[in-house]
């Protein structure tokens, strides 16, 4: 295999690592490593998932776990402050932090400063740039560390971190960072409108590593919900949180005709799982639903291939939180699986209604129920939409497109000719 030099050394700040729900971040880390980047991961929290994905075993980056709560490691925080106070940007950092604290006098704001002090003191020698995934807490720690050290910093913005953050904070971060990548056109337009220099904001789709989600042989859909002996198999993958709209989905399923034959598999953890299970029982559909919890990617892929229809009822919740462009939709479509979702954020950038999938308005259980009935009872329609969605993912949302953009932003050299081949051999192509 062709040798290629390590061209950049960065520290990537993220909220937690590893996380089953953030495969797009792991995918990006590994792809940048294959382009020659040396990465240290600075995690604000320790992992809580019991399993990991295969890609986590391939990532070579070392992980620096910062103090999750300052009172748990007071000596480490004190040592960080002792070293940081001699740094050239110490006074400027404190001034900026105090301005922020006056507008957001929370314990979290104090914690971000403490984590930044530790990060600045413990940065690996040779670090050239700081990079944050998510524009809220991780970017705050990254920003304070950059002020302390004088290093340039950049960030990727996704969903909750944009739409639940105050505009004053977004404006100030956008004014200081070198560049920002965001994953949907809706995000891109909004953030460009807040930036003093809109050219710093770039649209970079996460995309999907099609080597890990190789397409199965095309098989026409056969199950029809009008045939009770073989129910149509629904699947949804996502954390049990309000913005995923699982309460709307359960209401929509309960409104289907009693003789409509379906069963649902849900994959994902989350704080609302117990409440959703209770809701399903109260609606009389509990026996038709299998709750599997969080699973590694290999098992998720097997579940996609055993299913007939993917559904995700994403919506905007009271605090403004919403999905961006859920990678699970790309994953499902890569397997030729017809997808039913909603019209929020970047989802219509992936799913073209009645052409590459089916869309309804958010928080509209009656419309969702009508769409479900049409798709459950029409295997030929599911086949057509699933095949068209698969082609669109392959043509537009290949991860290499986004990595090319990020590599250019990081000023990396062009990828070696055999990088993608080596990655495909390494991952086995059948995950």
matplotlib code that plots the C-alpha trace (Angstrom):
import matplotlib.pyplot as plt

x = [0.0, 1.3, 2.8, 1.5, 2.7, 0.9, 0.0, -1.9, -2.2, -5.4, -7.4, -11.0, -13.4, -16.7, -19.3, -18.8, -16.8, -17.5, -21.3, -23.5, -25.8, -22.9, -21.7, -21.3, -18.6, -16.7, -17.0, -15.5, -12.7, -11.6, -11.8, -9.7, -7.1, -7.0, -6.2, -3.1, -4.4, -3.2, -6.1, -6.4, -10.0, -10.9, -14.1, -16.2, -17.9, -17.1, -18.9, -22.2, -23.0, -22.2, -21.3, -19.4, -19.5, -16.8, -15.5, -14.5, -12.0, -10.4, -10.0, -6.4, -6.9, -6.0, -8.7, -8.2, -11.2, -11.6, -13.1, -16.8, -17.5, -14.9, -15.4, -14.5, -11.0, -10.1, -6.4, -6.4, -8.4, -6.1, -3.1, -4.7, -5.3, -1.8, -0.3, -3.0, -2.4, 1.0, -0.4, -0.5, -4.3, -5.2, -6.4, -8.4, -10.0, -11.2, -12.6, -14.6, -15.7, -16.9, -18.9, -20.5, -21.1, -23.0, -25.4, -25.5, -24.7, -24.9, -22.8, -22.3, -20.6, -18.2, -17.6, -16.7, -14.0, -12.6, -12.5, -10.8, -8.1, -7.4, -7.5, -5.1, -2.6, -2.8, -2.9, -0.6, 2.7, 2.5, -1.2, -1.8, -5.6, -8.6, -11.9, -15.2, -18.2, -21.3, -21.6, -22.8, -20.9, -17.9, -17.4, -17.4, -14.7, -12.8, -13.2, -11.9, -8.9, -8.2, -8.2, -5.8, -3.3, -3.7, -4.4, -7.0, -10.2, -13.1, -16.3, -19.1, -22.7, -25.6, -29.0, -29.7, -26.5, -27.7, -31.4, -31.3, -28.3, -28.8, -28.1, -25.6, -23.4, -23.7, -22.7, -19.7, -18.4, -18.9, -16.9, -13.9, -13.6, -11.7, -14.5, -17.6, -19.1, -22.8, -24.8, -28.0, -29.0, -31.5, -28.6, -26.3, -28.8, -29.5, -25.9, -24.8, -27.4, -25.8, -22.2, -20.4, -18.5, -20.9, -18.1, -16.8, -20.0, -19.8, -22.5, -20.9, -23.2, -22.1, -22.9, -22.6, -19.7, -21.1, -18.3, -19.9, -23.4, -23.0, -26.2, -27.9, -29.4, -32.5, -35.6, -39.1, -41.3, -44.0, -45.5, -48.9, -50.7, -53.9, -52.5, -52.7, -50.6, -47.4, -47.3, -45.3, -42.2, -41.7, -38.4, -37.3, -33.9, -33.4, -33.0, -36.2, -36.2, -39.0, -37.7, -37.9, -41.7, -42.2, -45.4, -46.8, -45.8, -47.5, -50.7, -50.5, -50.1, -52.9, -55.2, -54.7, -57.5, -57.6, -57.1, -54.0, -51.1, -47.9, -45.2, -42.6, -39.0, -37.5, -33.7, -32.2, -31.9, -33.1, -34.8, -38.4, -38.3, -40.4, -43.0, -43.3, -43.7, -46.5, -48.1, -48.0, -49.7, -52.4, -53.1, -53.5, -50.5, -47.8, -47.8, -47.0, -43.8, -40.3, -38.0, -34.4, -32.5, -29.2, -27.4, -24.0, -24.0, -23.7, -27.0, -28.7, -27.7, -29.2, -32.4, -32.7, -32.3, -35.1, -37.5, -40.0, -40.4, -38.4, -40.3, -39.0, -41.5, -39.1, -40.5, -39.5, -40.1, -40.8, -37.2, -36.5, -34.6, -34.9, -33.1, -30.7, -30.4, -30.6, -28.0, -30.3, -32.4, -29.3, -28.5, -31.9, -32.1, -28.7, -30.3, -33.1, -35.6, -38.4, -38.4, -41.3, -40.4, -41.3, -40.6, -38.4, -34.8, -32.6, -34.8, -36.3, -32.7, -32.4, -36.0, -37.9, -41.6, -43.1, -39.9, -37.2, -39.4, -42.5, -42.8, -45.6, -45.7, -44.2, -46.4, -49.3, -50.4, -53.4, -51.3, -48.7, -51.3, -52.7, -49.2, -48.5, -51.6, -50.8, -47.3, -48.1, -50.7, -48.6, -45.4, -44.8, -44.8, -42.3, -40.1, -40.0, -39.4, -36.8, -34.8, -34.9, -33.8, -30.9, -29.7, -29.9, -27.8, -25.2, -25.0, -25.2, -24.5, -21.3, -19.2, -16.1, -17.7, -18.0, -14.5, -13.1, -14.6, -13.4, -9.9, -9.8, -10.9, -8.2, -5.7, -4.9, -3.2, -5.2, -6.0, -3.6, -5.1, -5.4, -6.9, -10.5, -9.4, -7.4, -10.4, -12.7, -10.3, -9.9, -13.6, -14.6, -17.3, -20.1, -20.9]
y = [0.0, 3.5, 5.4, 8.9, 11.4, 12.7, 16.1, 17.8, 17.3, 18.4, 18.0, 17.3, 18.2, 16.3, 15.8, 12.1, 9.3, 6.7, 7.0, 4.5, 7.4, 9.4, 7.1, 10.0, 11.5, 8.2, 7.8, 11.3, 10.7, 7.5, 9.0, 11.9, 9.6, 7.7, 11.1, 11.4, 13.5, 12.8, 13.3, 13.5, 13.3, 15.4, 14.1, 16.2, 13.0, 9.4, 6.8, 5.4, 2.9, -0.7, -1.6, 0.1, 0.0, -1.8, 1.5, 2.5, -0.4, 1.0, 4.6, 5.2, 8.5, 8.7, 9.9, 12.6, 12.6, 16.0, 16.4, 15.6, 17.6, 20.0, 18.9, 15.3, 16.3, 19.5, 19.0, 18.5, 21.6, 23.6, 22.3, 23.3, 26.8, 27.1, 26.3, 28.3, 31.5, 31.8, 31.4, 34.5, 34.6, 34.0, 37.5, 37.7, 34.3, 35.4, 38.6, 36.7, 34.1, 36.8, 38.5, 35.1, 34.3, 37.6, 36.5, 32.9, 32.6, 28.8, 26.1, 24.7, 27.9, 27.6, 24.0, 24.9, 27.2, 24.6, 22.0, 24.5, 25.2, 21.5, 21.0, 23.9, 22.5, 18.9, 19.5, 17.1, 18.8, 19.7, 20.4, 22.8, 23.3, 22.8, 21.4, 20.9, 18.7, 20.6, 24.4, 24.5, 23.0, 21.4, 24.6, 26.7, 24.6, 24.8, 28.5, 29.2, 26.9, 28.6, 32.0, 30.7, 29.0, 31.2, 28.2, 28.5, 26.6, 25.5, 23.5, 21.4, 22.2, 19.8, 20.3, 20.9, 22.8, 25.3, 25.6, 25.7, 28.1, 31.9, 34.0, 36.2, 33.2, 31.8, 35.2, 35.5, 32.0, 32.5, 35.7, 33.9, 30.5, 29.9, 28.0, 26.1, 23.0, 22.2, 19.3, 20.7, 23.5, 24.8, 25.0, 26.6, 29.4, 30.2, 30.3, 32.3, 34.9, 35.2, 35.3, 38.6, 36.7, 34.2, 32.6, 30.9, 28.7, 25.7, 23.1, 19.7, 16.6, 13.8, 11.3, 7.5, 5.2, 2.9, 0.4, -0.3, -0.2, -2.2, -2.7, -6.0, -7.8, -6.0, -8.0, -6.8, -6.1, -8.7, -8.2, -6.6, -5.4, -6.7, -10.2, -10.9, -14.1, -12.2, -8.6, -5.8, -5.2, -1.6, -0.3, 2.9, 3.7, 6.7, 7.8, 8.0, 11.8, 14.3, 15.5, 12.0, 12.1, 8.6, 9.7, 10.8, 7.5, 5.5, 7.5, 7.1, 3.3, 3.0, 4.8, 2.3, -0.1, -3.1, -5.6, -3.8, -6.3, -4.7, -5.0, -2.4, -2.8, 0.2, 0.4, 3.0, 4.1, 7.3, 8.8, 8.5, 4.7, 3.8, 6.5, 5.3, 1.7, 2.8, 4.8, 1.8, -0.4, 2.2, 2.5, -1.3, -1.9, -2.9, -6.5, -5.4, -3.5, -4.8, -2.5, -3.6, -0.7, 0.6, -1.9, -1.9, -1.1, -4.6, -5.6, -2.4, -3.3, -6.8, -5.3, -2.9, -5.9, -7.8, -4.9, -3.5, 0.1, 2.6, 5.4, 8.4, 11.1, 13.9, 17.2, 20.5, 20.6, 23.5, 24.5, 24.6, 21.3, 19.3, 16.8, 17.9, 15.2, 11.9, 9.5, 6.6, 7.7, 7.4, 4.0, 2.7, 4.0, 2.5, -0.9, -0.2, 0.3, 2.7, 5.6, 7.6, 10.7, 14.4, 17.7, 19.4, 20.6, 18.8, 15.7, 17.0, 17.5, 13.7, 12.4, 13.7, 13.2, 10.3, 10.0, 8.7, 8.2, 9.7, 12.8, 14.2, 17.3, 17.1, 16.4, 15.4, 11.9, 11.7, 12.4, 10.0, 7.3, 7.8, 7.5, 4.4, 2.8, 3.5, 2.2, -0.8, -2.0, -1.3, -3.4, -2.3, 1.4, 0.6, -1.2, 1.7, 4.3, 2.2, 1.6, 5.3, 6.3, 3.9, 5.4, 8.9, 8.0, 6.4, 9.3, 12.3, 11.2, 9.2, 10.1, 10.7, 13.9, 15.4, 14.3, 15.9, 19.2, 18.8, 17.8, 21.0, 23.1, 21.5, 22.1, 18.5, 17.1, 15.1, 11.6, 8.8, 6.9, 3.7, 5.2, 4.2, 0.7, 0.2, 1.3, -1.1, -4.0, -3.1, -2.9, -6.0, -4.3, -6.5, -4.7]
z = [0.0, -0.9, 2.0, 2.8, 5.3, 8.3, 7.1, 9.9, 13.7, 15.2, 18.5, 17.9, 20.8, 21.1, 23.8, 24.3, 22.7, 21.6, 21.0, 19.1, 18.0, 16.4, 13.7, 11.3, 13.6, 13.8, 10.0, 9.5, 12.0, 10.3, 6.8, 7.9, 9.4, 6.1, 4.4, 6.7, 9.5, 13.1, 15.5, 19.2, 20.6, 23.6, 25.1, 27.6, 28.8, 29.3, 27.2, 28.5, 25.7, 26.4, 22.8, 20.0, 16.3, 14.2, 13.0, 16.5, 16.5, 13.4, 14.7, 15.8, 17.6, 21.2, 23.6, 26.2, 28.6, 30.2, 33.7, 33.3, 36.4, 37.8, 41.5, 40.6, 39.6, 41.4, 41.4, 37.7, 37.1, 39.4, 37.6, 34.3, 35.6, 36.9, 33.5, 31.5, 33.4, 31.8, 28.3, 26.0, 25.7, 29.3, 30.0, 26.7, 27.4, 30.9, 29.5, 26.8, 29.3, 31.7, 28.9, 28.2, 31.9, 32.4, 29.7, 30.7, 34.4, 34.6, 36.1, 32.6, 31.6, 34.5, 33.6, 30.0, 31.2, 33.6, 30.8, 28.5, 31.0, 31.4, 27.6, 27.0, 29.6, 28.2, 24.5, 22.7, 21.5, 17.9, 17.8, 14.9, 15.0, 17.2, 15.8, 17.5, 16.7, 17.7, 18.0, 21.6, 24.5, 22.6, 20.6, 23.8, 25.3, 22.0, 21.7, 25.2, 24.6, 21.3, 23.0, 25.6, 23.2, 20.1, 18.0, 15.1, 15.6, 13.4, 14.0, 12.6, 13.4, 13.2, 14.7, 18.4, 18.8, 16.3, 17.0, 20.8, 21.0, 21.6, 18.5, 20.3, 21.0, 17.5, 16.1, 18.3, 17.6, 13.9, 14.1, 15.7, 14.1, 10.9, 9.2, 10.0, 8.2, 8.6, 7.2, 5.7, 3.5, 6.1, 8.7, 6.1, 5.2, 8.8, 9.9, 6.9, 7.9, 11.4, 10.2, 9.6, 6.9, 5.3, 3.3, 6.5, 6.6, 4.3, 3.4, 3.9, 3.8, 6.1, 3.5, 4.0, 3.7, 1.1, 1.7, 5.1, 3.7, 0.5, -1.4, -1.0, -4.1, -5.3, -4.2, -5.0, -1.9, -1.4, 2.0, 1.9, 5.1, 3.7, 4.1, 7.9, 7.8, 7.0, 8.5, 6.9, 8.9, 9.9, 11.4, 13.0, 14.3, 16.6, 20.2, 22.2, 22.5, 21.7, 18.4, 16.9, 17.0, 18.3, 20.2, 16.8, 15.2, 17.9, 17.5, 13.7, 14.0, 16.5, 14.0, 11.3, 10.5, 12.9, 10.1, 8.8, 9.4, 10.6, 13.2, 14.3, 15.4, 17.2, 17.7, 20.0, 23.6, 25.1, 28.1, 26.7, 26.1, 29.2, 28.4, 24.8, 25.9, 28.2, 25.4, 23.1, 25.7, 26.4, 22.7, 22.5, 20.1, 22.5, 21.3, 17.8, 18.7, 19.5, 21.4, 20.9, 22.5, 21.2, 18.9, 17.1, 13.4, 12.2, 13.9, 12.7, 9.2, 9.5, 10.8, 7.8, 5.5, 7.2, 7.0, 4.5, 5.4, 7.5, 9.3, 11.2, 12.4, 13.1, 14.4, 16.0, 19.7, 22.1, 22.7, 18.9, 18.9, 15.7, 13.5, 10.8, 8.2, 10.1, 8.9, 9.6, 6.6, 4.4, 5.9, 5.3, 1.8, 1.0, 1.6, -0.9, 2.0, 1.3, 3.8, 5.3, 7.1, 7.6, 5.8, 8.5, 8.2, 5.7, 5.2, 2.0, 0.7, 0.8, 0.3, -2.7, -2.0, -4.0, -6.0, -3.6, -0.5, 1.2, 3.3, 5.5, 7.6, 11.1, 14.2, 11.9, 13.1, 10.8, 7.7, 8.9, 9.4, 5.9, 4.4, 6.4, 5.2, 1.5, 1.8, 4.0, 1.4, -1.8, -2.0, -5.6, -4.5, -1.7, -4.1, -6.6, -3.9, -2.2, -5.4, -6.3, -2.8, -3.0, -6.3, -4.9, -1.9, -4.1, -6.5, -4.1, -0.6, -0.8, 2.3, 0.1, -1.3, 2.1, 3.2, 0.1, 1.2, 4.8, 3.6, 1.5, 4.5, 6.6, 3.8, 3.5, 0.3, -2.1, -1.0, -2.1, -5.0, -3.0, 0.2, -0.5, -1.6, 1.5, 3.6, 1.8, 2.3, 6.0, 6.8, 4.9, 2.8, 4.2, 7.5]

ax = plt.figure().add_subplot(projection="3d")
ax.plot(x, y, z, "-o")
ax.set_aspect("equal")
plt.show()
